[in-house]
Amino acid sequence: MTECYQSVLEFGRVQRRTVEAEFSGGEITSDGGVLLLRQADRRIGLIDSMARALGDPRRQASCDHRLTTLLHQRVFGLALGYEDVNDHDQLRHDSALQTACNRVSTLGSSSTVGRVERRGDRAAAVALHGVWGAVER
């Protein structure tokens, strides 16, 4: 009897990076579940809707990271159990999180992520409440 084993599971591409699961070693992360979160968010579009609702008052010419990327980074980090902003100094180099955030390079530092988080005020809370209410329907 023939036994077949699939050695590679392919999940598509993100820019130049091929996303696949292979069990022979290489660059390893313990947070591979973030790719499932990415797919779920792509389907419902929650984080992109959050970015549109919040707006980005920063001077775009001076920004290395788009607001939507920073929101993906923070929300995915929270979902993975990294509640402290300072965790992002290490997470920003994680290839699985980079891929989930649709980047192939270093993500935002803890200070960059923290600035976005601290910008939240009452108006931002109201805007996000509207986004979450629309998702529930």
N, CA, C and O atoms as CSV, one atom per row, in Angstrom:
chain,resi,resn,atom,element,x,y,z
A,1,MET,N,N,0.833,-1.165,0.000
A,1,MET,CA,C,0.000,0.000,0.000
A,1,MET,C,C,0.888,1.241,0.000
A,1,MET,O,O,1.862,1.315,0.749
A,2,THR,N,N,0.545,2.215,-0.846
A,2,THR,CA,C,1.307,3.455,-0.962
A,2,THR,C,C,0.835,4.453,0.087
A,2,THR,O,O,-0.365,4.655,0.275
A,3,GLU,N,N,1.799,5.077,0.770
A,3,GLU,CA,C,1.471,6.126,1.726
A,3,GLU,C,C,2.002,7.447,1.183
A,3,GLU,O,O,3.182,7.564,0.853
A,4,CYS,N,N,1.128,8.430,1.094
A,4,CYS,CA,C,1.519,9.736,0.569
A,4,CYS,C,C,1.537,10.756,1.701
A,4,CYS,O,O,0.624,10.810,2.526
A,5,TYR,N,N,2.571,11.543,1.722
A,5,TYR,CA,C,2.693,12.599,2.721
A,5,TYR,C,C,2.961,13.899,1.993
A,5,TYR,O,O,3.852,13.979,1.147
A,6,GLN,N,N,2.195,14.901,2.324
A,6,GLN,CA,C,2.423,16.214,1.750
A,6,GLN,C,C,3.531,16.874,2.559
A,6,GLN,O,O,3.390,17.073,3.765
A,7,SER,N,N,4.624,17.211,1.903
A,7,SER,CA,C,5.763,17.759,2.629
A,7,SER,C,C,5.684,19.277,2.788
A,7,SER,O,O,6.330,19.840,3.672
A,8,VAL,N,N,4.900,19.943,1.942
A,8,VAL,CA,C,4.808,21.395,1.997
A,8,VAL,C,C,3.339,21.802,1.843
A,8,VAL,O,O,2.640,21.310,0.957
A,9,LEU,N,N,2.883,22.702,2.712
A,9,LEU,CA,C,1.555,23.293,2.589
A,9,LEU,C,C,1.748,24.739,2.144
A,9,LEU,O,O,2.449,25.503,2.808
A,10,GLU,N,N,1.138,25.118,1.035
A,10,GLU,CA,C,1.312,26.469,0.508
A,10,GLU,C,C,0.138,27.352,0.893
A,10,GLU,O,O,-1.018,26.937,0.806
A,11,PHE,N,N,0.445,28.593,1.327
A,11,PHE,CA,C,-0.563,29.558,1.743
A,11,PHE,C,C,-0.562,30.812,0.878
A,11,PHE,O,O,-1.175,31.809,1.260
A,12,GLY,N,N,0.091,30.797,-0.250
A,12,GLY,CA,C,0.116,31.962,-1.132
A,12,GLY,C,C,1.376,32.787,-0.953
A,12,GLY,O,O,2.359,32.339,-0.362
A,13,ARG,N,N,1.324,34.017,-1.481
A,13,ARG,CA,C,2.487,34.903,-1.445
A,13,ARG,C,C,2.121,36.234,-0.806
A,13,ARG,O,O,0.969,36.668,-0.851
A,14,VAL,N,N,3.118,36.870,-0.213
A,14,VAL,CA,C,3.028,38.245,0.255
A,14,VAL,C,C,4.236,38.951,-0.322
A,14,VAL,O,O,5.364,38.739,0.123
A,15,GLN,N,N,3.997,39.784,-1.308
A,15,GLN,CA,C,5.058,40.458,-2.042
A,15,GLN,C,C,6.069,39.420,-2.526
A,15,GLN,O,O,5.701,38.534,-3.297
A,16,ARG,N,N,7.331,39.502,-2.097
A,16,ARG,CA,C,8.355,38.563,-2.560
A,16,ARG,C,C,8.413,37.298,-1.724
A,16,ARG,O,O,9.135,36.365,-2.074
A,17,ARG,N,N,7.680,37.245,-0.641
A,17,ARG,CA,C,7.779,36.137,0.314
A,17,ARG,C,C,6.728,35.069,0.014
A,17,ARG,O,O,5.544,35.379,-0.125
A,18,THR,N,N,7.162,33.819,-0.086
A,18,THR,CA,C,6.246,32.691,-0.222
A,18,THR,C,C,5.886,32.205,1.171
A,18,THR,O,O,6.764,32.003,2.010
A,19,VAL,N,N,4.587,32.016,1.419
A,19,VAL,CA,C,4.121,31.561,2.721
A,19,VAL,C,C,3.790,30.081,2.603
A,19,VAL,O,O,2.895,29.688,1.855
A,20,GLU,N,N,4.527,29.266,3.355
A,20,GLU,CA,C,4.301,27.829,3.315
A,20,GLU,C,C,4.679,27.213,4.649
A,20,GLU,O,O,5.490,27.750,5.404
A,21,ALA,N,N,4.070,26.076,4.911
A,21,ALA,CA,C,4.414,25.311,6.110
A,21,ALA,C,C,5.222,24.104,5.655
A,21,ALA,O,O,4.771,23.316,4.824
A,22,GLU,N,N,6.392,23.974,6.196
A,22,GLU,CA,C,7.270,22.856,5.886
A,22,GLU,C,C,7.896,22.415,7.201
A,22,GLU,O,O,8.184,23.248,8.060
A,23,PHE,N,N,8.101,21.166,7.358
A,23,PHE,CA,C,8.507,20.642,8.652
A,23,PHE,C,C,9.957,20.180,8.675
A,23,PHE,O,O,10.307,19.214,9.353
A,24,SER,N,N,10.801,20.896,7.915
A,24,SER,CA,C,12.205,20.519,7.867
A,24,SER,C,C,13.107,21.538,8.557
A,24,SER,O,O,14.330,21.449,8.441
A,25,GLY,N,N,12.537,22.494,9.265
A,25,GLY,CA,C,13.352,23.487,9.966
A,25,GLY,C,C,13.399,24.787,9.215
A,25,GLY,O,O,12.448,25.113,8.503
A,26,GLY,N,N,14.441,25.529,9.341
A,26,GLY,CA,C,14.539,26.831,8.708
A,26,GLY,C,C,14.148,27.920,9.685
A,26,GLY,O,O,14.249,27.741,10.898
A,27,GLU,N,N,13.700,29.053,9.156
A,27,GLU,CA,C,13.287,30.160,10.009
A,27,GLU,C,C,11.986,29.784,10.705
A,27,GLU,O,O,10.980,29.523,10.047
A,28,ILE,N,N,12.004,29.757,12.022
A,28,ILE,CA,C,10.895,29.202,12.794
A,28,ILE,C,C,10.293,30.273,13.702
A,28,ILE,O,O,11.003,31.123,14.239
A,29,THR,N,N,8.977,30.214,13.861
A,29,THR,CA,C,8.275,31.085,14.793
A,29,THR,C,C,7.298,30.236,15.599
A,29,THR,O,O,6.811,29.214,15.115
A,30,SER,N,N,7.021,30.652,16.802
A,30,SER,CA,C,6.021,29.951,17.606
A,30,SER,C,C,4.656,30.600,17.449
A,30,SER,O,O,3.688,30.175,18.080
A,31,ASP,N,N,4.571,31.621,16.616
A,31,ASP,CA,C,3.334,32.374,16.444
A,31,ASP,C,C,2.742,32.208,15.043
A,31,ASP,O,O,2.219,33.169,14.480
A,32,GLY,N,N,2.818,31.019,14.483
A,32,GLY,CA,C,2.299,30.766,13.141
A,32,GLY,C,C,0.800,30.958,13.024
A,32,GLY,O,O,0.291,31.172,11.924
A,33,GLY,N,N,0.080,30.887,14.141
A,33,GLY,CA,C,-1.364,31.091,14.120
A,33,GLY,C,C,-1.762,32.478,13.662
A,33,GLY,O,O,-2.916,32.702,13.299
A,34,VAL,N,N,-0.826,33.412,13.672
A,34,VAL,CA,C,-1.127,34.770,13.230
A,34,VAL,C,C,-1.527,34.785,11.756
A,34,VAL,O,O,-2.244,35.688,11.324
A,35,LEU,N,N,-1.080,33.814,10.988
A,35,LEU,CA,C,-1.455,33.762,9.573
A,35,LEU,C,C,-2.933,33.411,9.411
A,35,LEU,O,O,-3.567,33.843,8.449
A,36,LEU,N,N,-3.485,32.634,10.341
A,36,LEU,CA,C,-4.921,32.360,10.330
A,36,LEU,C,C,-5.707,33.619,10.698
A,36,LEU,O,O,-6.758,33.892,10.119
A,37,LEU,N,N,-5.191,34.382,11.664
A,37,LEU,CA,C,-5.828,35.653,12.017
A,37,LEU,C,C,-5.836,36.599,10.820
A,37,LEU,O,O,-6.820,37.295,10.568
A,38,ARG,N,N,-4.736,36.613,10.093
A,38,ARG,CA,C,-4.622,37.461,8.902
A,38,ARG,C,C,-5.707,37.104,7.897
A,38,ARG,O,O,-6.350,37.990,7.333
A,39,GLN,N,N,-5.914,35.804,7.668
A,39,GLN,CA,C,-6.920,35.377,6.705
A,39,GLN,C,C,-8.316,35.766,7.175
A,39,GLN,O,O,-9.139,36.210,6.373
A,40,ALA,N,N,-8.591,35.601,8.467
A,40,ALA,CA,C,-9.898,35.978,9.013
A,40,ALA,C,C,-10.116,37.478,8.857
A,40,ALA,O,O,-11.198,37.912,8.460
A,41,ASP,N,N,-9.091,38.274,9.168
A,41,ASP,CA,C,-9.230,39.719,9.043
A,41,ASP,C,C,-9.390,40.134,7.589
A,41,ASP,O,O,-10.137,41.069,7.300
A,42,ARG,N,N,-8.719,39.477,6.681
A,42,ARG,CA,C,-8.888,39.790,5.261
A,42,ARG,C,C,-10.335,39.572,4.831
A,42,ARG,O,O,-10.876,40.332,4.027
A,43,ARG,N,N,-10.949,38.535,5.368
A,43,ARG,CA,C,-12.328,38.225,5.002
A,43,ARG,C,C,-13.303,39.283,5.515
A,43,ARG,O,O,-14.204,39.702,4.789
A,44,ILE,N,N,-13.122,39.719,6.771
A,44,ILE,CA,C,-14.085,40.681,7.334
A,44,ILE,C,C,-13.629,42.131,7.194
A,44,ILE,O,O,-14.455,43.040,7.271
A,45,GLY,N,N,-12.338,42.367,6.991
A,45,GLY,CA,C,-11.827,43.719,6.772
A,45,GLY,C,C,-11.894,44.632,7.981
A,45,GLY,O,O,-11.976,45.852,7.836
A,46,LEU,N,N,-11.859,44.051,9.176
A,46,LEU,CA,C,-12.023,44.844,10.392
A,46,LEU,C,C,-10.902,45.867,10.577
A,46,LEU,O,O,-11.178,47.042,10.817
A,47,ILE,N,N,-9.662,45.444,10.473
A,47,ILE,CA,C,-8.546,46.354,10.778
A,47,ILE,C,C,-8.431,47.454,9.733
A,47,ILE,O,O,-8.129,48.594,10.085
A,48,ASP,N,N,-8.660,47.151,8.465
A,48,ASP,CA,C,-8.653,48.207,7.446
A,48,ASP,C,C,-9.786,49.201,7.702
A,48,ASP,O,O,-9.609,50.403,7.502
A,49,SER,N,N,-10.944,48.715,8.141
A,49,SER,CA,C,-12.063,49.606,8.486
A,49,SER,C,C,-11.708,50.489,9.678
A,49,SER,O,O,-12.077,51.663,9.724
A,50,MET,N,N,-10.991,49.916,10.638
A,50,MET,CA,C,-10.545,50.695,11.793
A,50,MET,C,C,-9.619,51.825,11.334
A,50,MET,O,O,-9.749,52.962,11.788
A,51,ALA,N,N,-8.697,51.511,10.446
A,51,ALA,CA,C,-7.743,52.523,9.963
A,51,ALA,C,C,-8.475,53.647,9.236
A,51,ALA,O,O,-8.151,54.819,9.426
A,52,ARG,N,N,-9.457,53.302,8.406
A,52,ARG,CA,C,-10.226,54.341,7.704
A,52,ARG,C,C,-10.996,55.221,8.689
A,52,ARG,O,O,-11.054,56.439,8.520
A,53,ALA,N,N,-11.583,54.609,9.709
A,53,ALA,CA,C,-12.371,55.362,10.691
A,53,ALA,C,C,-11.492,56.297,11.523
A,53,ALA,O,O,-11.911,57.404,11.864
A,54,LEU,N,N,-10.293,55.859,11.845
A,54,LEU,CA,C,-9.402,56.675,12.682
A,54,LEU,C,C,-8.738,57.792,11.907
A,54,LEU,O,O,-8.520,58.878,12.443
A,55,GLY,N,N,-8.414,57.534,10.650
A,55,GLY,CA,C,-7.668,58.521,9.886
A,55,GLY,C,C,-6.225,58.576,10.362
A,55,GLY,O,O,-5.896,58.056,11.428
A,56,ASP,N,N,-5.380,59.198,9.581
A,56,ASP,CA,C,-3.963,59.265,9.928
A,56,ASP,C,C,-3.465,60.693,9.754
A,56,ASP,O,O,-3.153,61.109,8.638
A,57,PRO,N,N,-3.387,61.453,10.856
A,57,PRO,CA,C,-2.975,62.856,10.767
A,57,PRO,C,C,-1.464,63.048,10.615
A,57,PRO,O,O,-0.997,64.181,10.500
A,58,ARG,N,N,-0.705,61.967,10.614
A,58,ARG,CA,C,0.755,62.103,10.534
A,58,ARG,C,C,1.165,62.639,9.164
A,58,ARG,O,O,0.446,62.462,8.180
A,59,ARG,N,N,2.308,63.285,9.107
A,59,ARG,CA,C,2.884,63.741,7.841
A,59,ARG,C,C,3.411,62.513,7.114
A,59,ARG,O,O,4.427,61.941,7.509
A,60,GLN,N,N,2.725,62.110,6.056
A,60,GLN,CA,C,2.996,60.835,5.398
A,60,GLN,C,C,4.411,60.729,4.831
A,60,GLN,O,O,4.968,59.633,4.776
A,61,ALA,N,N,4.991,61.831,4.416
A,61,ALA,CA,C,6.344,61.807,3.864
A,61,ALA,C,C,7.373,61.375,4.906
A,61,ALA,O,O,8.451,60.895,4.556
A,62,SER,N,N,7.039,61.547,6.196
A,62,SER,CA,C,7.957,61.197,7.275
A,62,SER,C,C,7.694,59.817,7.864
A,62,SER,O,O,8.391,59.402,8.790
A,63,CYS,N,N,6.707,59.102,7.348
A,63,CYS,CA,C,6.285,57.832,7.951
A,63,CYS,C,C,6.870,56.635,7.200
A,63,CYS,O,O,6.799,56.557,5.973
A,64,ASP,N,N,7.444,55.715,7.953
A,64,ASP,CA,C,7.930,54.464,7.374
A,64,ASP,C,C,6.865,53.378,7.405
A,64,ASP,O,O,6.948,52.406,6.654
A,65,HIS,N,N,5.861,53.536,8.272
A,65,HIS,CA,C,4.846,52.498,8.475
A,65,HIS,C,C,3.459,53.108,8.336
A,65,HIS,O,O,3.143,54.107,8.982
A,66,ARG,N,N,2.635,52.502,7.488
A,66,ARG,CA,C,1.261,52.959,7.311
A,66,ARG,C,C,0.453,52.651,8.569
A,66,ARG,O,O,0.756,51.706,9.297
A,67,LEU,N,N,-0.571,53.453,8.815
A,67,LEU,CA,C,-1.417,53.246,9.986
A,67,LEU,C,C,-2.026,51.848,9.974
A,67,LEU,O,O,-2.063,51.183,11.010
A,68,THR,N,N,-2.495,51.403,8.837
A,68,THR,CA,C,-3.111,50.073,8.778
A,68,THR,C,C,-2.118,48.979,9.160
A,68,THR,O,O,-2.497,47.998,9.801
A,69,THR,N,N,-0.857,49.134,8.775
A,69,THR,CA,C,0.169,48.153,9.146
A,69,THR,C,C,0.399,48.165,10.653
A,69,THR,O,O,0.514,47.107,11.271
A,70,LEU,N,N,0.466,49.348,11.244
A,70,LEU,CA,C,0.667,49.456,12.691
A,70,LEU,C,C,-0.522,48.881,13.461
A,70,LEU,O,O,-0.339,48.246,14.500
A,71,LEU,N,N,-1.728,49.098,12.962
A,71,LEU,CA,C,-2.907,48.517,13.612
A,71,LEU,C,C,-2.899,46.997,13.499
A,71,LEU,O,O,-3.199,46.297,14.467
A,72,HIS,N,N,-2.553,46.484,12.313
A,72,HIS,CA,C,-2.422,45.027,12.168
A,72,HIS,C,C,-1.398,44.493,13.162
A,72,HIS,O,O,-1.645,43.498,13.843
A,73,GLN,N,N,-0.261,45.150,13.240
A,73,GLN,CA,C,0.808,44.712,14.137
A,73,GLN,C,C,0.326,44.673,15.581
A,73,GLN,O,O,0.563,43.693,16.287
A,74,ARG,N,N,-0.347,45.727,16.024
A,74,ARG,CA,C,-0.777,45.791,17.426
A,74,ARG,C,C,-1.905,44.804,17.720
A,74,ARG,O,O,-1.860,44.096,18.726
A,75,VAL,N,N,-2.909,44.754,16.856
A,75,VAL,CA,C,-4.043,43.849,17.084
A,75,VAL,C,C,-3.584,42.394,17.043
A,75,VAL,O,O,-3.974,41.600,17.898
A,76,PHE,N,N,-2.766,42.040,16.067
A,76,PHE,CA,C,-2.269,40.659,15.990
A,76,PHE,C,C,-1.390,40.342,17.193
A,76,PHE,O,O,-1.455,39.239,17.735
A,77,GLY,N,N,-0.560,41.310,17.618
A,77,GLY,CA,C,0.268,41.097,18.800
A,77,GLY,C,C,-0.580,40.828,20.032
A,77,GLY,O,O,-0.273,39.929,20.815
A,78,LEU,N,N,-1.641,41.600,20.207
A,78,LEU,CA,C,-2.548,41.377,21.340
A,78,LEU,C,C,-3.192,39.993,21.256
A,78,LEU,O,O,-3.276,39.281,22.256
A,79,ALA,N,N,-3.641,39.619,20.070
A,79,ALA,CA,C,-4.285,38.318,19.893
A,79,ALA,C,C,-3.326,37.161,20.170
A,79,ALA,O,O,-3.751,36.080,20.578
A,80,LEU,N,N,-2.044,37.391,19.949
A,80,LEU,CA,C,-1.034,36.360,20.217
A,80,LEU,C,C,-0.599,36.342,21.679
A,80,LEU,O,O,0.202,35.496,22.077
A,81,GLY,N,N,-1.122,37.271,22.481
A,81,GLY,CA,C,-0.803,37.286,23.907
A,81,GLY,C,C,0.285,38.263,24.303
A,81,GLY,O,O,0.738,38.243,25.448
A,82,TYR,N,N,0.716,39.115,23.390
A,82,TYR,CA,C,1.742,40.115,23.692
A,82,TYR,C,C,1.044,41.422,24.038
A,82,TYR,O,O,0.853,42.274,23.171
A,83,GLU,N,N,0.662,41.582,25.308
A,83,GLU,CA,C,-0.138,42.737,25.698
A,83,GLU,C,C,0.671,44.007,25.880
A,83,GLU,O,O,0.118,45.103,25.786
A,84,ASP,N,N,1.948,43.892,26.136
A,84,ASP,CA,C,2.782,45.070,26.366
A,84,ASP,C,C,3.325,45.610,25.047
A,84,ASP,O,O,3.787,44.854,24.192
A,85,VAL,N,N,3.262,46.924,24.900
A,85,VAL,CA,C,3.769,47.545,23.680
A,85,VAL,C,C,5.260,47.260,23.511
A,85,VAL,O,O,5.736,47.110,22.386
A,86,ASN,N,N,6.005,47.185,24.628
A,86,ASN,CA,C,7.458,46.966,24.504
A,86,ASN,C,C,7.795,45.609,23.905
A,86,ASN,O,O,8.931,45.402,23.479
A,87,ASP,N,N,6.841,44.670,23.857
A,87,ASP,CA,C,7.078,43.382,23.191
A,87,ASP,C,C,7.374,43.567,21.703
A,87,ASP,O,O,7.996,42.706,21.080
A,88,HIS,N,N,6.933,44.681,21.140
A,88,HIS,CA,C,7.096,44.894,19.704
A,88,HIS,C,C,8.538,45.188,19.296
A,88,HIS,O,O,8.859,45.156,18.108
A,89,ASP,N,N,9.407,45.473,20.262
A,89,ASP,CA,C,10.815,45.628,19.899
A,89,ASP,C,C,11.397,44.308,19.404
A,89,ASP,O,O,12.292,44.310,18.559
A,90,GLN,N,N,10.906,43.188,19.913
A,90,GLN,CA,C,11.318,41.865,19.413
A,90,GLN,C,C,10.400,41.395,18.288
A,90,GLN,O,O,10.869,40.883,17.272
A,91,LEU,N,N,9.083,41.569,18.473
A,91,LEU,CA,C,8.113,41.086,17.489
A,91,LEU,C,C,8.305,41.701,16.110
A,91,LEU,O,O,7.991,41.066,15.103
A,92,ARG,N,N,8.806,42.901,16.052
A,92,ARG,CA,C,8.945,43.588,14.764
A,92,ARG,C,C,9.859,42.839,13.797
A,92,ARG,O,O,9.836,43.090,12.592
A,93,HIS,N,N,10.660,41.922,14.329
A,93,HIS,CA,C,11.575,41.130,13.493
A,93,HIS,C,C,11.020,39.746,13.163
A,93,HIS,O,O,11.647,39.005,12.406
A,94,ASP,N,N,9.864,39.381,13.710
A,94,ASP,CA,C,9.286,38.054,13.508
A,94,ASP,C,C,8.719,37.938,12.095
A,94,ASP,O,O,7.856,38.722,11.702
A,95,SER,N,N,9.200,36.973,11.344
A,95,SER,CA,C,8.788,36.850,9.940
A,95,SER,C,C,7.309,36.489,9.799
A,95,SER,O,O,6.676,36.907,8.829
A,96,ALA,N,N,6.742,35.734,10.727
A,96,ALA,CA,C,5.315,35.402,10.641
A,96,ALA,C,C,4.463,36.654,10.848
A,96,ALA,O,O,3.492,36.863,10.121
A,97,LEU,N,N,4.813,37.485,11.825
A,97,LEU,CA,C,4.058,38.711,12.056
A,97,LEU,C,C,4.249,39.682,10.897
A,97,LEU,O,O,3.293,40.336,10.481
A,98,GLN,N,N,5.455,39.786,10.373
A,98,GLN,CA,C,5.690,40.640,9.209
A,98,GLN,C,C,4.804,40.213,8.047
A,98,GLN,O,O,4.182,41.045,7.388
A,99,THR,N,N,4.754,38.923,7.808
A,99,THR,CA,C,3.946,38.397,6.714
A,99,THR,C,C,2.466,38.682,6.954
A,99,THR,O,O,1.754,39.086,6.034
A,100,ALA,N,N,2.002,38.475,8.181
A,100,ALA,CA,C,0.598,38.741,8.508
A,100,ALA,C,C,0.258,40.215,8.309
A,100,ALA,O,O,-0.878,40.555,7.978
A,101,CYS,N,N,1.239,41.082,8.509
A,101,CYS,CA,C,1.035,42.520,8.334
A,101,CYS,C,C,1.322,42.968,6.904
A,101,CYS,O,O,1.336,44.164,6.615
A,102,ASN,N,N,1.550,42.006,6.012
A,102,ASN,CA,C,1.796,42.257,4.589
A,102,ASN,C,C,3.081,43.055,4.343
A,102,ASN,O,O,3.127,43.943,3.492
A,103,ARG,N,N,4.109,42.718,5.102
A,103,ARG,CA,C,5.426,43.341,4.935
A,103,ARG,C,C,6.481,42.250,4.859
A,103,ARG,O,O,6.292,41.147,5.372
A,104,VAL,N,N,7.584,42.570,4.219
A,104,VAL,CA,C,8.724,41.653,4.191
A,104,VAL,C,C,9.929,42.279,4.875
A,104,VAL,O,O,11.046,41.770,4.782
A,105,SER,N,N,9.691,43.390,5.561
A,105,SER,CA,C,10.770,44.067,6.268
A,105,SER,C,C,10.320,44.352,7.705
A,105,SER,O,O,9.193,44.038,8.089
A,106,THR,N,N,11.201,44.939,8.471
A,106,THR,CA,C,10.972,45.203,9.887
A,106,THR,C,C,9.702,46.027,10.101
A,106,THR,O,O,9.435,46.984,9.375
A,107,LEU,N,N,8.930,45.635,11.107
A,107,LEU,CA,C,7.712,46.346,11.479
A,107,LEU,C,C,8.043,47.528,12.389
A,107,LEU,O,O,9.213,47.808,12.649
A,108,GLY,N,N,7.024,48.208,12.864
A,108,GLY,CA,C,7.206,49.372,13.723
A,108,GLY,C,C,7.788,49.010,15.079
A,108,GLY,O,O,7.523,47.932,15.612
A,109,SER,N,N,8.579,49.912,15.630
A,109,SER,CA,C,9.169,49.725,16.958
A,109,SER,C,C,8.098,49.917,18.021
A,109,SER,O,O,6.990,50.362,17.722
A,110,SER,N,N,8.427,49.584,19.250
A,110,SER,CA,C,7.466,49.765,20.338
A,110,SER,C,C,7.090,51.241,20.500
A,110,SER,O,O,5.945,51.553,20.827
A,111,SER,N,N,8.030,52.136,20.278
A,111,SER,CA,C,7.702,53.561,20.418
A,111,SER,C,C,6.752,54.016,19.311
A,111,SER,O,O,5.871,54.840,19.559
A,112,THR,N,N,6.917,53.498,18.105
A,112,THR,CA,C,6.024,53.854,17.002
A,112,THR,C,C,4.623,53.307,17.248
A,112,THR,O,O,3.637,54.023,17.076
A,113,VAL,N,N,4.533,52.047,17.648
A,113,VAL,CA,C,3.238,51.436,17.950
A,113,VAL,C,C,2.590,52.161,19.131
A,113,VAL,O,O,1.384,52.411,19.122
A,114,GLY,N,N,3.376,52.492,20.130
A,114,GLY,CA,C,2.869,53.179,21.311
A,114,GLY,C,C,2.317,54.560,21.002
A,114,GLY,O,O,1.310,54.966,21.582
A,115,ARG,N,N,2.969,55.295,20.086
A,115,ARG,CA,C,2.462,56.620,19.717
A,115,ARG,C,C,1.074,56.525,19.098
A,115,ARG,O,O,0.204,57.348,19.383
A,116,VAL,N,N,0.868,55.528,18.257
A,116,VAL,CA,C,-0.455,55.336,17.650
A,116,VAL,C,C,-1.475,54.994,18.731
A,116,VAL,O,O,-2.589,55.518,18.733
A,117,GLU,N,N,-1.091,54.123,19.639
A,117,GLU,CA,C,-1.999,53.710,20.702
A,117,GLU,C,C,-2.365,54.872,21.627
A,117,GLU,O,O,-3.523,55.012,22.019
A,118,ARG,N,N,-1.385,55.700,21.973
A,118,ARG,CA,C,-1.628,56.826,22.878
A,118,ARG,C,C,-2.431,57.942,22.223
A,118,ARG,O,O,-2.976,58.803,22.915
A,119,ARG,N,N,-2.507,57.935,20.913
A,119,ARG,CA,C,-3.271,58.959,20.202
A,119,ARG,C,C,-4.782,58.783,20.400
A,119,ARG,O,O,-5.564,59.685,20.102
A,120,GLY,N,N,-5.174,57.626,20.899
A,120,GLY,CA,C,-6.599,57.345,21.081
A,120,GLY,C,C,-7.257,58.310,22.057
A,120,GLY,O,O,-6.707,58.608,23.117
A,121,ASP,N,N,-8.425,58.790,21.694
A,121,ASP,CA,C,-9.196,59.676,22.545
A,121,ASP,C,C,-10.671,59.318,22.409
A,121,ASP,O,O,-11.012,58.286,21.831
A,122,ARG,N,N,-11.533,60.156,22.934
A,122,ARG,CA,C,-12.971,59.880,22.901
A,122,ARG,C,C,-13.476,59.771,21.458
A,122,ARG,O,O,-14.254,58.872,21.139
A,123,ALA,N,N,-13.043,60.671,20.599
A,123,ALA,CA,C,-13.481,60.642,19.199
A,123,ALA,C,C,-13.061,59.332,18.523
A,123,ALA,O,O,-13.819,58.760,17.739
A,124,ALA,N,N,-11.849,58.865,18.833
A,124,ALA,CA,C,-11.389,57.592,18.261
A,124,ALA,C,C,-12.246,56.440,18.779
A,124,ALA,O,O,-12.586,55.531,18.022
A,125,ALA,N,N,-12.592,56.474,20.050
A,125,ALA,CA,C,-13.429,55.418,20.629
A,125,ALA,C,C,-14.800,55.383,19.960
A,125,ALA,O,O,-15.325,54.308,19.672
A,126,VAL,N,N,-15.373,56.544,19.715
A,126,VAL,CA,C,-16.678,56.620,19.043
A,126,VAL,C,C,-16.558,56.084,17.619
A,126,VAL,O,O,-17.417,55.326,17.168
A,127,ALA,N,N,-15.501,56.471,16.909
A,127,ALA,CA,C,-15.296,55.999,15.535
A,127,ALA,C,C,-15.147,54.482,15.494
A,127,ALA,O,O,-15.736,53.820,14.640
A,128,LEU,N,N,-14.361,53.934,16.415
A,128,LEU,CA,C,-14.162,52.480,16.445
A,128,LEU,C,C,-15.438,51.753,16.848
A,128,LEU,O,O,-15.709,50.659,16.354
A,129,HIS,N,N,-16.211,52.341,17.728
A,129,HIS,CA,C,-17.488,51.735,18.115
A,129,HIS,C,C,-18.388,51.596,16.885
A,129,HIS,O,O,-19.080,50.590,16.731
A,130,GLY,N,N,-18.378,52.598,16.019
A,130,GLY,CA,C,-19.153,52.529,14.788
A,130,GLY,C,C,-18.684,51.413,13.872
A,130,GLY,O,O,-19.497,50.743,13.235
A,131,VAL,N,N,-17.391,51.213,13.805
A,131,VAL,CA,C,-16.848,50.129,12.980
A,131,VAL,C,C,-17.265,48.779,13.540
A,131,VAL,O,O,-17.728,47.914,12.797
A,132,TRP,N,N,-17.104,48.593,14.844
A,132,TRP,CA,C,-17.453,47.313,15.458
A,132,TRP,C,C,-18.935,47.032,15.367
A,132,TRP,O,O,-19.347,45.884,15.196
A,133,GLY,N,N,-19.752,48.094,15.481
A,133,GLY,CA,C,-21.196,47.911,15.338
A,133,GLY,C,C,-21.562,47.458,13.942
A,133,GLY,O,O,-22.469,46.642,13.776
A,134,ALA,N,N,-20.866,47.977,12.921
A,134,ALA,CA,C,-21.141,47.579,11.540
A,134,ALA,C,C,-20.751,46.123,11.293
A,134,ALA,O,O,-21.404,45.441,10.505
A,135,VAL,N,N,-19.708,45.640,11.946
A,135,VAL,CA,C,-19.259,44.253,11.774
A,135,VAL,C,C,-20.270,43.288,12.372
A,135,VAL,O,O,-20.478,42.195,11.844
A,136,GLU,N,N,-20.900,43.689,13.474
A,136,GLU,CA,C,-21.862,42.814,14.148
A,136,GLU,C,C,-23.086,42.533,13.303
A,136,GLU,O,O,-23.709,41.484,13.460
A,137,ARG,N,N,-23.445,43.435,12.417
A,137,ARG,CA,C,-24.674,43.298,11.617
A,137,ARG,C,C,-24.550,42.255,10.578
A,137,ARG,O,O,-25.494,42.019,9.825
